Amino acid sequence: ELQFTSVFVTHDQEEAMEVADRVVVMSQGNIEQVDEPEQLWREPATRFVLEFMGEVNRLQGTIRGGQFHVGAQRWPLGYTSAHQGPLDLFLRPG
């Protein structure tokens, strides 16, 4: 390999994911996350990065005990969360 660093600026997420080894996601002049493209997709550091990386569906619910409640639906968490109260759960389609 050539062993050099280059900076490529784009507003096209797909293009950035295809050509970059590491990506810097910025919002209003602030760095939100610096990571490998796959990590940005799998483990976004902020809600901005999550939404920037593509379509997501949001479930607004509540954590009570060891369950996530959305309306009349209940999903066990498998553990009792230290966080109790309102929580947004984000899911990617497909």
C-alpha positions in Angstrom: 0.0 0.0 0.0 1.0 3.6 -0.4 1.0 4.5 3.3 -0.3 8.0 3.1 -3.2 9.9 4.7 -5.8 11.8 2.8 -8.8 13.8 3.8 -12.0 13.4 1.8 -15.0 15.6 2.6 -18.5 14.5 1.5 -22.1 14.8 2.6 -22.9 11.5 1.0 -22.9 8.8 3.7 -22.8 5.9 1.2 -19.8 7.4 -0.5 -18.0 7.9 2.8 -18.6 4.3 3.9 -17.3 2.9 0.6 -14.0 4.8 0.4 -13.0 5.4 4.0 -11.0 3.4 6.6 -12.1 5.9 9.2 -14.9 8.4 9.2 -15.4 11.6 11.2 -19.1 12.5 11.6 -19.6 16.2 12.4 -22.6 18.3 13.3 -22.6 22.1 13.4 -18.8 22.1 13.5 -18.5 19.6 16.4 -17.1 16.1 16.1 -19.8 13.5 17.0 -17.8 10.4 16.4 -14.6 9.2 14.7 -14.6 5.5 13.9 -14.5 2.8 11.2 -17.6 2.8 9.0 -18.9 -0.5 10.4 -18.6 0.8 13.9 -20.5 3.9 13.1 -23.3 1.7 11.8 -23.3 -0.8 14.7 -22.4 1.4 17.6 -23.3 5.1 17.0 -22.0 7.2 19.9 -24.8 9.8 19.7 -28.4 10.0 18.4 -27.2 12.3 15.7 -24.8 9.7 14.4 -27.5 7.0 14.6 -29.9 9.0 12.5 -27.2 10.3 10.1 -26.2 6.7 9.3 -29.6 5.8 7.8 -33.3 5.2 8.4 -34.3 4.0 11.9 -37.6 3.3 13.6 -38.2 4.6 17.1 -40.2 2.9 19.9 -41.0 5.2 22.8 -41.4 3.2 25.9 -40.6 2.8 29.6 -38.3 0.5 31.5 -39.9 -0.9 34.6 -38.1 -3.6 36.6 -36.8 -6.1 34.0 -39.2 -5.2 31.2 -39.4 -2.7 28.4 -43.0 -1.4 28.1 -44.6 0.0 24.9 -48.3 0.5 25.3 -49.8 -2.8 26.3 -46.7 -4.7 25.0 -44.0 -6.0 27.4 -40.5 -7.3 26.5 -38.3 -8.9 29.1 -34.8 -7.4 29.3 -33.2 -10.5 30.8 -31.9 -8.3 33.7 -33.0 -5.5 35.9 -31.8 -2.3 34.5 -30.4 0.5 36.7 -32.3 2.9 34.4 -36.0 3.1 35.2 -38.4 5.3 33.3 -38.7 6.6 29.8 -36.5 5.1 27.1 -36.4 5.4 23.3 -35.5 2.1 21.5 -34.2 2.5 17.9 -34.4 -0.3 15.3 -33.0 -0.4 11.8 -35.3 -1.8 9.1 -34.2 -4.8 7.1 
